[in-house]
């Protein structure tokens, strides 16, 4: 059985390829409304025929409803393209998931520090950590997770990043270190005023990561 990341990458890749073929043959005009109608029908057909793994079904259903309710404003082409590009950035040349190294997370911490963020990996995050940054953007990683969720330098358990600040800036920095952030909450978490985002082993979460371009 494939992972969610490889399954959903296959979905958007197939959808965009089929759309491109239809447009090249002159069957579908190059405009947002026609493209949305095509992808809505394509998604519905994929669901009915059980074309892909069951773990992507909830995501396909969300896209189906979004297309029906928002029409050309659903932005499915942009979303599919962003998902495809995001996963291909972290996959290897054969489009398979690559391990996440501790060095990548450490490099993210160093990068955000140079950008003026308050970064701390020495605190124990319990049920509730009240951490004041004086309005400064901050990143906190539980010290226990930072030490125990890696084995021989490889991430073996999901690790939580608690973020307060400019999320696009954090996402960009993570992306530059070939890391994907999966949102648990964007505000209320175990660390006061911080959102919680997870980095999964192999960057393979069970739902879509935050996307830079949609």
Secondary structure by P-SEA (a helix, b strand, c coil): cccaaaaaaaaaaaaaaaaaaaaaaccccccaaaaaaaaaaaaaaaaaaccccccaaaaaaaaaaaaaacccccaaaaaaaaaaaaaaaacccccbbbbbbaaaaaaaaaaaaaaccccccccccccccccccccccccccccccccccccccccccbbbbbbcccaaaaaaaaaaacbbbbbccccccccccbbbbbbccccccccccccccc
